[in-house]
Amino acid sequence: MANSICPGCKQPFDPDEGSYTEEGLICGDCQDQRVLDGTDEMSSAGDVVEGSFAGGFAAGFFGGCIGWLLVNLLAKGVETKKGARIGFFSGIAVGFVIRALSAL
Ligand SMILES: [Zn+2]
């Protein structure tokens, strides 16, 4: 199989060991360097997952601390986690009000 020329380091490399990127196929060494630099798309911290505030809120509100924990373990969206936190405390507040009312 013919070697490809890496656009990153301009060196010929085995395409089987390369990685596809936005600039095309790059060699394994350049791919490793991108991962180390944090420029690789998969390891990029620049992409923030928004998530669903309402979904997180519902999980925290109705699921209590279990729902909140599950959201923090499973959800990737920052809005989902924020919703779960606020939903959790709202659930506690509503629980206090209900308890106070029922004690009257
Ligand atoms: Zn390269």
Residues whose N, C-alpha, C, O or C-beta is under 5 A from the ligand:
A	BS01	ZN	C6 G8 C9 C27 C30
